[in-house]
Amino acid sequence: MPNVAVTGPYLHDGSIPTMESMVQLMVRHQLGRELSSSQVDDIVVFLRSLTGELPSEYTAEPELPPSE
């Protein structure tokens, strides 16, 4: 189940702090369009409705090999 509502900040570098900003950015980048605040809100509500329980393993510190 997608958990985009609980995995921000967004992008590879965490530079987009909110899902609203991310939706607007992706629409502009992928579709070359701008959305109204109401349209962005509708998309964000939909994305949040897909959110399930985030497994604790997802945010657990990974085991790294010993450094030499």
Backbone as CSV, one residue per row, in Angstrom:
resi,resn,N_x,N_y,N_z,CA_x,CA_y,CA_z,C_x,C_y,C_z
1,MET,0.840,-1.176,0.000,0.000,0.000,0.000,0.888,1.243,0.000
2,PRO,0.596,2.235,-0.851,1.395,3.455,-0.873,1.297,4.197,0.460
3,ASN,2.389,4.751,0.867,2.408,5.504,2.115,3.010,6.881,1.914
4,VAL,2.688,7.519,0.799,3.285,8.812,0.501,2.960,9.866,1.542
5,ALA,1.853,9.728,2.233,1.465,10.725,3.230,2.362,10.701,4.464
6,VAL,3.080,9.615,4.665,3.911,9.504,5.876,5.392,9.330,5.555
7,THR,5.777,9.616,4.312,7.175,9.397,3.938,7.865,10.667,3.452
8,GLY,7.303,11.837,3.749,7.958,13.085,3.371,9.161,13.327,4.265
9,PRO,10.019,14.257,3.970,9.966,15.139,2.816,10.203,14.366,1.524
10,TYR,9.924,15.024,0.426,9.881,14.351,-0.871,11.074,14.708,-1.748
11,LEU,11.262,13.926,-2.768,12.362,13.942,-3.742,13.593,13.286,-3.136
12,HIS,14.538,13.031,-3.967,15.741,12.300,-3.547,16.531,13.035,-2.470
13,ASP,16.390,14.347,-2.430,17.173,15.122,-1.466,16.324,15.723,-0.341
14,GLY,15.037,15.360,-0.300,14.169,15.869,0.750,13.890,17.362,0.646
15,SER,14.028,17.927,-0.545,13.884,19.377,-0.707,12.434,19.864,-0.794
16,ILE,11.475,18.956,-0.931,10.060,19.339,-1.004,9.397,18.893,0.297
17,PRO,9.053,19.839,1.168,8.582,19.475,2.511,7.147,18.966,2.594
18,THR,6.285,19.362,1.648,4.875,18.989,1.780,4.381,18.232,0.555
19,MET,3.363,17.424,0.786,2.759,16.679,-0.318,2.087,17.637,-1.299
20,GLU,1.515,18.722,-0.792,0.879,19.710,-1.664,1.890,20.297,-2.647
21,SER,3.059,20.655,-2.148,4.115,21.194,-3.013,4.587,20.150,-4.020
22,MET,4.673,18.916,-3.563,5.122,17.836,-4.445,4.126,17.594,-5.575
23,VAL,2.830,17.588,-5.252,1.801,17.391,-6.284,1.900,18.506,-7.323
24,GLN,1.989,19.751,-6.880,2.070,20.871,-7.810,3.322,20.767,-8.680
25,LEU,4.451,20.410,-8.084,5.696,20.265,-8.829,5.592,19.169,-9.885
26,MET,5.046,18.018,-9.513,4.970,16.910,-10.465,3.993,17.194,-11.599
27,VAL,2.890,17.871,-11.300,1.940,18.234,-12.363,2.617,19.202,-13.337
28,ARG,3.326,20.170,-12.793,4.029,21.136,-13.646,5.092,20.423,-14.489
29,HIS,5.859,19.547,-13.870,6.964,18.857,-14.558,6.457,17.832,-15.574
30,GLN,5.490,17.018,-15.188,5.044,15.916,-16.046,3.977,16.317,-17.051
31,LEU,3.141,17.288,-16.697,2.031,17.643,-17.581,2.128,19.053,-18.146
32,GLY,3.055,19.856,-17.620,3.185,21.227,-18.084,1.981,22.080,-17.739
33,ARG,1.328,21.781,-16.616,0.110,22.493,-16.206,0.259,23.010,-14.786
34,GLU,-0.617,23.908,-14.424,-0.738,24.388,-13.049,-2.116,23.978,-12.554
35,LEU,-2.206,23.626,-11.294,-3.490,23.259,-10.694,-3.922,24.327,-9.707
36,SER,-5.216,24.437,-9.526,-5.739,25.327,-8.491,-5.485,24.692,-7.128
37,SER,-5.563,25.482,-6.091,-5.395,24.958,-4.723,-6.420,23.865,-4.437
38,SER,-7.621,24.048,-4.934,-8.677,23.055,-4.723,-8.338,21.728,-5.405
39,GLN,-7.794,21.799,-6.603,-7.415,20.576,-7.314,-6.275,19.861,-6.592
40,VAL,-5.295,20.619,-6.132,-4.183,20.020,-5.373,-4.730,19.372,-4.109
41,ASP,-5.613,20.069,-3.406,-6.206,19.519,-2.181,-6.934,18.210,-2.452
42,ASP,-7.668,18.136,-3.564,-8.388,16.906,-3.921,-7.428,15.741,-4.146
43,ILE,-6.331,16.007,-4.837,-5.341,14.953,-5.097,-4.689,14.506,-3.792
44,VAL,-4.358,15.453,-2.931,-3.728,15.116,-1.653,-4.673,14.294,-0.781
45,VAL,-5.946,14.656,-0.749,-6.928,13.870,0.014,-6.971,12.443,-0.526
46,PHE,-6.964,12.297,-1.846,-6.970,10.961,-2.441,-5.705,10.188,-2.046
47,LEU,-4.545,10.803,-2.173,-3.297,10.113,-1.825,-3.277,9.709,-0.357
48,ARG,-3.775,10.571,0.509,-3.828,10.236,1.946,-4.781,9.079,2.204
49,SER,-5.808,8.942,1.375,-6.758,7.840,1.566,-6.125,6.483,1.265
50,LEU,-5.017,6.484,0.550,-4.316,5.239,0.212,-3.317,4.811,1.284
51,THR,-3.128,5.643,2.273,-2.109,5.398,3.287,-2.499,4.249,4.201
52,GLY,-1.560,3.339,4.351,-1.740,2.219,5.268,-0.819,2.391,6.454
53,GLU,-0.672,1.333,7.199,0.213,1.359,8.352,1.646,1.218,7.867
54,LEU,2.517,2.095,8.328,3.915,2.070,7.927,4.661,1.056,8.782
55,PRO,5.231,0.017,8.159,5.969,-0.988,8.937,7.174,-0.362,9.647
56,SER,7.438,-0.786,10.864,8.563,-0.224,11.628,9.898,-0.500,10.945
57,GLU,9.986,-1.574,10.177,11.232,-1.895,9.466,11.579,-0.810,8.448
58,TYR,10.570,-0.097,7.988,10.786,0.931,6.968,11.670,2.057,7.486
59,THR,11.523,2.394,8.748,12.301,3.497,9.311,13.406,3.023,10.243
60,ALA,13.600,1.723,10.337,14.651,1.181,11.211,16.019,1.457,10.586
61,GLU,16.999,1.686,11.448,18.366,1.900,10.976,18.874,0.599,10.350
62,PRO,19.439,0.668,9.151,19.897,-0.560,8.503,21.167,-1.099,9.150
63,GLU,21.359,-2.405,9.030,22.605,-3.012,9.478,23.630,-2.821,8.384
64,LEU,24.733,-2.223,8.718,25.789,-1.968,7.742,26.942,-2.936,7.955
65,PRO,27.650,-3.235,6.884,28.826,-4.113,7.063,29.882,-3.388,7.871
66,PRO,30.746,-4.124,8.541,31.785,-3.487,9.337,32.708,-2.646,8.434
67,SER,33.113,-1.503,8.933,34.037,-0.672,8.141,35.452,-1.134,8.378
68,GLU,36.236,-0.977,7.363,37.644,-1.446,7.448,38.582,-0.302,7.574
